[in-house]
Amino acid sequence: MNSFARALHSRRDFLDLTRSGLASTALLGLLQNARGSSGPYRPLILPEAPNAPRPAQAAPKADQVLLIFCSGAVSQVDTFDFKPELVKRDGQAMPGSDKLITFQGEQGALTRPQWTFRPRGKSGKMTSDLLPHMGSLVDELCFVHSMTTKSNTHGPGENQMSTGFTLDGFPSLGAWVSYALGSESASLPAFVAIPDPRGNPQVGPNNWSSAFLPAVFQGTPMNAAKPIPHLLRPEGMSEKTDRASRKMLDSLNRKHFESRKLDSELAARIASHELAARMQLEATEASDLTREPKALLESYGANDPDGNVAGFAKNCILARRLLERGVRFVELFNGSYAMGEGVGNWDGHKTIRDQYPIHAKILDRACARLIMDLRDRGMLERTLVVWVTEFGRMPTFQKGASGRDHNPKGFTVFMAGAGVKKGHSHGATDEFGHQAVVDVATVYDLHATILHLLGLDHERLSWYHNGIERRLTDVHGSVMKGVLA
């Protein structure tokens, strides 16, 4: 081996000789994405700035996403999917249901909505009295009444709605978006998850996991009532000492990095430490709701004597403040499994008439006010709001109970804001609200549509993992063109 060959013996030596590791990385990224419109798309990630904003593949309609996730499976036939035939045939057997066994067992008779439906807004859309504040916004909303999912079990259902897969171990929608687009904020994460004040949803951090994507793209959990512990200054340390310590740490990190410029993991770790340092100020300021006018706090219900109502209301305000400050993806949860099924979430098996008003009181005013607040501030023009639940519920009551069993065959979600039609209903379930029959949609289609509105092609955005080009929608999904404005 001659001297020149020895000099090029290792890839590290070769790249060191180029004197531009980042330039080489950029070149690889450009070559990788030059495969044409049908090839995989992997955005160029700068190791020293993994959350830097990145351009979309196409002109986006939306720059940010607010995903509101109601855990426990909200009943579509008691909220947004009005079925006159269900009222007419209340107490009768559902045709074809004589041998129907669902999640918890045998079904009883068809049971009318437990709350009265009324026409609302200029569109006259029928919604129930259970959620009157959200119903008042029908002219802003685009309902998808034909959503379906693969599982009738809460954990896998949550997994699929958040990650596209029923199994654990896959990146969440927010992580994919963060990976693709980065953040518009230099001092806050690209992706923030806001669990319900009562506790986490059933699969907890799976909902905001980065899985096999780089860890920097996982969601950062925040809550209006609880600061992020690791961002707090150590007890007894002055602000001056804290700043000096961080300055020294940054100096040592940079010196260490100088000799390892091609170590992308080290660069990402340093970038994460630096983001955490900036978050000490920015995240604290963003979660400081005392800066909000008293009238606005009251309009959300943030001062309600019911702590659960006030807690969720404060989380809604936090979501708006994070979006204002450039966070790319905010996932806001309503409902927790920490308090038990049906108590802390929308799982209404036994006595839905008693259970649902508890959750509606927490959700309705604050959620509606959040959407109105975004609209009034002009933020809906570039923010996509998506309201989801993991599946729906049966139009029958369970045999021997006064509640509805799980139903993945047809349920409702809605969208609002950037790029979607206003006052529109897409798809439909059958005459009882049991199965989707018109423009049947899947979770893959929903995810494809969200990515499309962000200027991303769900068929190309990918990450190579274990020999497979992985993507959010697996090998499925089509954009729901009927919802696009």
C-alpha positions as CSV (number, residue, x, y, z in Angstrom):
1,M,0.0,0.0,0.0
2,N,1.6,3.3,-1.1
3,S,1.6,6.5,1.1
4,F,-1.4,8.0,-0.7
5,A,-3.5,4.9,-0.3
6,R,-2.6,4.8,3.4
7,A,-3.7,8.4,3.8
8,L,-7.0,7.4,2.3
9,H,-7.3,4.2,4.3
10,S,-10.2,5.2,6.4
11,R,-13.4,7.1,5.4
12,R,-12.8,9.4,8.3
13,D,-9.3,10.3,7.0
14,F,-10.7,10.9,3.5
15,L,-13.4,13.2,4.7
16,D,-11.0,15.0,7.0
17,L,-8.9,15.8,4.0
18,T,-11.9,17.4,2.3
19,R,-11.8,20.0,5.2
20,S,-15.6,20.2,5.0
21,G,-17.5,17.4,6.7
22,L,-20.8,19.3,6.6
23,A,-20.3,20.1,2.9
24,S,-19.8,16.4,2.2
25,T,-22.9,15.6,4.2
26,A,-24.9,18.2,2.3
27,L,-23.6,16.7,-1.0
28,L,-24.7,13.2,0.0
29,G,-28.1,14.6,0.9
30,L,-28.5,16.3,-2.4
31,L,-27.4,13.2,-4.3
32,Q,-29.8,11.1,-2.2
33,N,-32.7,13.4,-3.0
34,A,-31.9,13.7,-6.7
35,R,-33.5,10.3,-7.5
36,G,-36.5,12.0,-9.0
37,S,-40.0,12.5,-7.8
38,S,-40.6,8.8,-7.2
39,G,-37.5,8.2,-5.0
40,P,-37.2,8.4,-1.2
41,Y,-37.0,11.9,0.3
42,R,-34.8,12.4,3.3
43,P,-34.4,16.1,4.3
44,L,-30.9,17.4,4.9
45,I,-30.3,17.6,8.6
46,L,-27.4,19.8,9.8
47,P,-25.9,18.0,12.8
48,E,-25.1,21.2,14.6
49,A,-28.6,22.5,14.1
50,P,-31.0,19.6,13.8
51,N,-34.1,21.7,14.5
52,A,-33.3,24.5,12.0
53,P,-36.2,25.2,9.7
54,R,-36.2,23.2,6.4
55,P,-38.1,23.8,3.2
56,A,-41.0,21.6,2.3
57,Q,-41.0,19.5,-0.8
58,A,-43.8,21.7,-2.3
59,A,-45.5,24.9,-1.5
60,P,-47.3,24.3,1.8
61,K,-50.8,25.5,2.8
62,A,-49.9,25.1,6.5
63,D,-46.8,25.9,8.4
64,Q,-47.8,24.5,11.8
65,V,-50.1,21.8,13.1
66,L,-52.3,21.6,16.3
67,L,-53.4,18.0,16.9
68,I,-56.1,17.7,19.6
69,F,-56.4,14.1,20.7
70,C,-59.4,13.0,22.8
71,S,-58.4,9.7,24.4
72,G,-61.0,7.0,25.1
73,A,-62.9,7.0,21.8
74,V,-65.6,9.8,21.5
75,S,-69.0,8.6,20.3
76,Q,-69.7,10.0,16.9
77,V,-73.4,9.4,17.1
78,D,-73.7,11.5,20.3
79,T,-71.6,14.4,19.1
80,F,-71.2,15.2,15.4
81,D,-72.7,12.5,13.2
82,F,-76.5,13.0,13.2
83,K,-78.6,9.9,12.2
84,P,-82.3,10.5,12.0
85,E,-82.9,6.8,11.4
86,L,-81.2,6.1,14.7
87,V,-83.7,8.3,16.5
88,K,-86.6,6.7,14.5
89,R,-85.6,3.1,15.3
90,D,-84.5,3.6,18.9
91,G,-85.0,0.4,20.8
92,Q,-85.0,-1.8,17.7
93,A,-82.5,-4.5,16.8
94,M,-79.9,-3.3,14.3
95,P,-80.2,-5.3,11.1
96,G,-77.6,-8.0,10.8
97,S,-76.5,-7.6,14.5
98,D,-78.1,-10.8,15.9
99,K,-74.6,-12.5,16.0
100,L,-72.5,-9.3,16.3
101,I,-69.9,-9.5,19.0
102,T,-67.8,-6.3,19.5
103,F,-65.0,-5.5,21.9
104,Q,-66.7,-6.2,25.2
105,G,-69.4,-8.6,24.0
106,E,-72.9,-8.9,22.8
107,Q,-74.8,-5.8,21.5
108,G,-78.3,-4.7,22.6
109,A,-80.7,-2.5,20.7
110,L,-80.1,0.6,18.6
111,T,-80.1,3.6,21.0
112,R,-80.8,7.1,19.9
113,P,-78.3,9.9,20.6
114,Q,-78.3,10.8,24.3
115,W,-78.2,14.5,23.6
116,T,-80.4,16.5,21.2
117,F,-79.0,17.5,17.8
118,R,-79.6,21.0,16.5
119,P,-78.7,22.9,13.3
120,R,-75.9,25.3,13.9
121,G,-74.1,28.1,12.0
122,K,-75.0,29.3,8.5
123,S,-74.4,25.8,7.1
124,G,-77.1,24.3,9.4
125,K,-74.8,21.5,10.3
126,M,-76.4,19.2,13.0
127,T,-74.4,18.7,16.1
128,S,-75.4,17.7,19.6
129,D,-76.0,19.7,22.8
130,L,-73.2,17.8,24.5
131,L,-70.6,20.1,22.9
132,P,-72.5,23.3,22.1
133,H,-69.4,25.6,22.0
134,M,-67.6,23.4,19.5
135,G,-70.9,23.0,17.6
136,S,-71.1,26.8,17.2
137,L,-67.9,26.6,15.1
138,V,-69.3,24.4,12.4
139,D,-68.8,27.0,9.7
140,E,-65.0,26.9,10.4
141,L,-64.8,23.1,10.5
142,C,-64.3,20.4,7.9
143,F,-65.7,17.1,9.3
144,V,-64.6,13.7,8.1
145,H,-67.5,11.3,9.0
146,S,-66.1,8.2,7.3
147,M,-62.9,7.6,9.3
148,T,-61.9,4.0,10.0
149,T,-59.0,2.4,11.9
150,K,-57.5,-1.1,12.2
151,S,-58.0,-1.8,15.9
152,N,-60.9,-1.7,18.4
153,T,-58.5,-1.7,21.4
154,H,-57.4,1.6,22.9
155,G,-53.6,1.1,23.0
156,P,-53.2,-0.1,19.4
157,G,-55.8,2.5,18.4
158,E,-53.9,5.3,20.0
159,N,-50.7,4.0,18.4
160,Q,-52.2,4.0,14.9
161,M,-53.7,7.5,15.2
162,S,-50.4,8.9,16.5
163,T,-47.9,6.8,14.6
164,G,-49.7,5.1,11.7
165,F,-49.0,1.6,13.2
166,T,-50.9,-0.4,15.8
167,L,-47.6,-1.8,17.2
168,D,-45.2,0.0,19.4
169,G,-41.8,1.2,18.0
170,F,-42.8,3.6,15.3
171,P,-42.3,7.4,15.0
172,S,-45.2,9.7,15.8
173,L,-46.7,12.0,13.3
174,G,-45.2,15.0,15.1
175,A,-41.7,13.4,15.0
176,W,-42.0,12.9,11.2
177,V,-43.0,16.5,10.7
178,S,-40.2,17.7,12.9
179,Y,-37.7,15.6,11.0
180,A,-39.0,16.9,7.7
181,L,-39.4,20.6,8.5
182,G,-37.5,21.5,11.7
183,S,-38.8,24.4,13.8
184,E,-39.4,28.1,13.3
185,S,-38.3,28.7,16.8
186,A,-34.6,28.7,17.8
187,S,-35.5,28.5,21.5
188,L,-38.3,25.9,21.7
189,P,-38.5,22.3,20.4
190,A,-40.1,21.6,17.0
191,F,-42.6,19.2,18.6
192,V,-44.3,19.7,21.9
193,A,-46.8,17.2,23.5
194,I,-49.2,18.5,26.2
195,P,-50.7,15.6,28.2
196,D,-54.0,16.1,30.0
197,P,-53.5,17.5,33.5
198,R,-55.1,14.3,34.8
199,G,-52.3,12.1,33.4
200,N,-51.1,10.5,30.2
201,P,-53.1,8.8,27.5
202,Q,-53.1,5.0,27.5
203,V,-49.9,4.4,25.5
204,G,-48.3,7.5,27.0
205,P,-45.0,8.7,25.3
206,N,-45.6,6.3,22.4
207,N,-47.9,9.2,21.1
208,W,-44.9,11.5,20.9
209,S,-42.0,9.1,20.4
210,S,-39.4,9.5,17.7
211,A,-38.7,5.7,17.7
212,F,-36.0,5.0,15.1
213,L,-35.8,8.6,13.9
214,P,-33.1,10.6,15.7
215,A,-34.1,11.3,19.3
216,V,-33.9,15.0,18.7
217,F,-37.2,14.8,16.9
218,Q,-39.3,13.2,19.7
219,G,-41.9,15.4,21.3
220,T,-41.1,17.4,24.5
221,P,-43.9,16.9,27.0
222,M,-45.0,20.2,28.7
223,N,-47.9,21.1,30.9
224,A,-49.2,24.6,31.9
225,A,-49.4,23.5,35.5
226,K,-45.9,21.9,35.8
227,P,-42.6,23.3,34.6
228,I,-40.2,21.1,32.8
229,P,-38.0,19.9,35.8
230,H,-34.6,19.6,34.0
231,L,-34.9,23.2,32.8
232,L,-35.1,24.6,36.3
233,R,-32.0,26.2,37.7
234,P,-30.5,24.1,40.6
235,E,-31.7,25.1,44.0
236,G,-29.3,27.6,45.6
237,M,-27.6,28.5,42.3
238,S,-27.8,32.2,41.3
239,E,-28.7,33.2,37.7
240,K,-25.2,34.7,37.3
241,T,-23.5,31.4,38.3
242,D,-25.9,29.4,36.1
243,R,-25.0,31.5,33.1
244,A,-21.3,31.3,33.8
245,S,-21.6,27.5,34.1
246,R,-23.4,27.1,30.9
247,K,-20.9,29.4,29.1
248,M,-18.1,27.2,30.4
249,L,-19.9,24.0,29.3
250,D,-20.5,25.4,25.9
251,S,-16.8,26.3,25.5
252,L,-15.7,22.8,26.5
253,N,-18.3,21.2,24.2
254,R,-17.1,23.3,21.3
255,K,-13.5,22.5,22.0
256,H,-14.3,18.8,22.1
257,F,-16.3,19.1,18.9
258,E,-13.4,20.7,17.0
259,S,-11.5,17.4,17.0
260,R,-14.6,15.4,16.0
261,K,-16.4,17.5,13.4
262,L,-17.8,14.5,11.7
263,D,-19.4,13.0,14.8
264,S,-23.1,13.8,14.0
265,E,-24.3,12.3,17.3
266,L,-22.0,14.5,19.3
267,A,-23.1,17.6,17.3
268,A,-26.8,16.7,17.9
269,R,-26.1,16.2,21.6
270,I,-24.5,19.6,21.8
271,A,-27.3,21.2,19.9
272,S,-29.8,19.6,22.4
273,H,-27.9,21.0,25.4
274,E,-27.9,24.4,23.8
275,L,-31.6,24.3,23.0
276,A,-32.3,23.2,26.6
277,A,-30.3,26.3,27.8
278,R,-32.3,28.6,25.6
279,M,-35.5,26.9,26.8
280,Q,-34.8,28.0,30.4
281,L,-35.9,31.4,29.4
282,E,-38.2,30.8,26.4
283,A,-40.2,27.8,27.8
284,T,-40.7,29.5,31.1
285,E,-42.0,32.6,29.4
286,A,-44.2,30.6,27.1
287,S,-45.9,28.8,30.0
288,D,-46.3,32.0,32.1
289,L,-50.1,32.5,31.7
290,T,-50.1,35.4,34.1
291,R,-49.2,37.5,31.0
292,E,-52.6,36.8,29.5
293,P,-55.5,39.2,30.1
294,K,-57.9,38.2,32.8
295,A,-60.9,38.3,30.3
296,L,-59.1,35.8,28.0
297,L,-58.3,33.5,30.9
298,E,-62.0,33.6,31.9
299,S,-63.1,32.9,28.3
300,Y,-61.1,29.7,28.2
301,G,-62.3,28.6,31.7
302,A,-58.8,28.9,33.2
303,N,-60.2,30.1,36.5
304,D,-63.0,27.5,36.8
305,P,-63.3,26.1,40.3
306,D,-63.2,22.6,38.8
307,G,-59.4,21.9,38.6
308,N,-59.8,19.6,35.7
309,V,-61.6,22.2,33.7
310,A,-59.1,24.9,34.6
311,G,-56.2,22.6,34.0
312,F,-57.2,21.7,30.4
313,A,-58.1,25.3,29.7
314,K,-54.6,26.4,30.7
315,N,-53.1,23.7,28.5
316,C,-55.2,25.1,25.6
317,I,-53.7,28.6,26.2
318,L,-50.2,27.1,26.4
319,A,-50.8,25.4,23.0
320,R,-51.7,28.7,21.4
321,R,-48.7,30.4,23.0
322,L,-46.3,27.7,21.7
323,L,-47.7,28.0,18.2
324,E,-47.3,31.8,18.4
325,R,-43.6,31.2,19.2
326,G,-42.9,29.0,16.2
327,V,-43.3,25.5,17.5
328,R,-44.0,23.4,14.4
329,F,-46.2,20.7,15.9
330,V,-48.3,20.8,19.1
331,E,-50.2,17.7,20.3
332,L,-52.8,18.5,22.9
333,F,-54.4,15.7,24.8
334,N,-57.9,15.6,26.4
335,G,-58.4,12.5,28.5
336,S,-56.2,10.3,30.7
337,Y,-56.1,6.6,31.7
338,A,-54.4,7.4,35.0
339,M,-57.9,7.8,36.6
340,G,-59.4,4.6,35.0
341,E,-61.4,4.0,31.9
342,G,-64.5,6.1,31.6
343,V,-63.5,8.3,34.6
344,G,-60.6,10.2,33.1
345,N,-61.4,9.7,29.5
346,W,-64.1,9.2,26.9
347,D,-64.5,5.4,27.2
348,G,-68.3,5.3,27.8
349,H,-69.2,1.6,28.2
350,K,-71.4,1.6,31.2
351,T,-73.3,4.8,31.8
352,I,-72.5,7.1,28.9
353,R,-75.2,9.6,30.0
354,D,-73.4,10.2,33.3
355,Q,-69.9,9.9,32.0
356,Y,-69.8,12.1,29.0
357,P,-71.0,15.4,30.6
358,I,-67.9,15.3,32.8
359,H,-65.5,15.2,29.9
360,A,-67.6,17.6,27.8
361,K,-67.4,20.2,30.4
362,I,-63.6,19.9,30.4
363,L,-63.2,19.9,26.6
364,D,-66.0,22.0,25.0
365,R,-65.4,25.6,26.0
366,A,-61.6,25.6,26.1
367,C,-61.2,23.7,22.8
368,A,-63.7,25.9,21.0
369,R,-62.1,29.1,22.5
370,L,-58.7,27.9,21.3
371,I,-59.9,27.5,17.7
372,M,-61.6,30.9,17.9
373,D,-58.4,32.5,19.4
374,L,-56.3,31.1,16.5
375,R,-58.8,32.4,14.0
376,D,-59.1,35.9,15.7
377,R,-55.3,36.3,15.7
378,G,-55.1,35.3,12.0
379,M,-53.2,32.2,12.9
380,L,-55.6,29.7,11.3
381,E,-54.5,31.0,7.9
382,R,-51.2,29.1,8.3
383,T,-52.1,26.6,11.1
384,L,-53.8,23.3,10.5
385,V,-56.0,22.1,13.4
386,V,-56.9,18.4,13.5
387,W,-59.3,16.9,16.1
388,V,-59.1,13.1,16.5
389,T,-60.0,10.2,18.8
390,E,-58.7,6.6,18.4
391,F,-62.0,5.1,17.1
392,G,-65.7,5.6,17.5
393,R,-68.5,3.9,19.3
394,M,-71.5,1.6,18.4
395,P,-75.0,3.0,17.6
396,T,-76.3,0.2,20.0
397,F,-76.0,0.0,23.7
398,Q,-74.1,-3.0,25.1
399,K,-76.3,-5.7,26.3
400,G,-76.9,-5.2,30.0
401,A,-75.3,-1.7,30.1
402,S,-76.2,1.9,29.3
403,G,-73.1,2.7,27.2
404,R,-71.6,2.0,23.8
405,D,-68.9,-0.4,22.8
406,H,-65.9,0.3,20.6
407,N,-66.3,0.8,16.9
408,P,-63.4,1.2,14.5
409,K,-65.6,0.8,11.3
410,G,-66.8,4.4,11.1
411,F,-66.2,7.5,13.2
412,T,-65.7,11.3,13.0
413,V,-62.7,13.6,13.1
414,F,-62.5,17.2,12.0
415,M,-60.0,19.6,10.6
416,A,-59.9,23.4,10.5
417,G,-57.6,26.2,9.2
418,A,-55.0,26.2,6.6
419,G,-55.9,24.5,3.3
420,V,-59.2,22.8,4.3
421,K,-62.8,23.6,3.4
422,K,-64.9,25.5,5.9
423,G,-68.4,24.3,6.9
424,H,-67.9,21.1,5.0
425,S,-68.7,17.4,5.7
426,H,-66.7,14.7,3.9
427,G,-67.8,11.1,3.7
428,A,-70.6,9.4,5.6
429,T,-71.5,6.4,7.7
430,D,-74.5,4.2,7.1
431,E,-78.0,5.2,8.3
432,F,-77.2,4.2,11.9
433,G,-73.6,5.6,12.1
434,H,-72.1,2.1,12.3
435,Q,-69.9,1.7,9.2
436,A,-68.3,4.2,6.8
437,V,-70.0,3.8,3.4
438,V,-69.2,7.0,1.4
439,D,-65.6,8.2,0.8
440,V,-64.3,5.7,3.3
441,A,-61.1,7.1,4.9
442,T,-58.3,5.5,6.8
443,V,-55.8,6.9,9.3
444,Y,-53.2,6.6,6.5
445,D,-55.4,8.9,4.4
446,L,-55.6,11.4,7.3
447,H,-51.9,11.4,7.8
448,A,-51.2,11.7,4.0
449,T,-53.5,14.7,3.9
450,I,-51.8,16.4,6.9
451,L,-48.4,15.9,5.3
452,H,-49.7,17.2,2.0
453,L,-51.0,20.4,3.5
454,L,-47.5,20.9,5.0
455,G,-46.0,20.5,1.5
456,L,-44.8,16.9,2.1
457,D,-45.3,13.9,-0.1
458,H,-46.2,10.9,2.2
459,E,-45.1,8.4,-0.4
460,R,-41.5,9.9,-0.5
461,L,-40.8,11.2,3.0
462,S,-38.8,8.3,4.5
463,W,-36.1,7.0,6.9
464,Y,-34.1,3.9,6.1
465,H,-34.4,1.5,9.1
466,N,-33.5,-2.2,9.3
467,G,-33.3,-2.6,5.6
468,I,-36.7,-0.9,4.9
469,E,-37.5,2.6,3.6
470,R,-40.0,3.4,6.4
471,R,-42.6,6.0,6.1
472,L,-45.5,7.3,8.2
473,T,-48.2,5.8,6.0
474,D,-46.3,2.5,5.5
475,V,-47.4,1.4,2.0
476,H,-50.9,2.9,2.2
477,G,-52.7,6.2,2.1
478,S,-54.1,8.7,-0.3
479,V,-54.7,12.5,0.1
480,M,-58.3,13.2,0.9
481,K,-58.8,15.7,-2.0
482,G,-62.5,16.2,-1.0
483,V,-61.4,18.1,2.2
484,L,-58.9,20.5,0.4
485,A,-60.0,24.1,-0.1
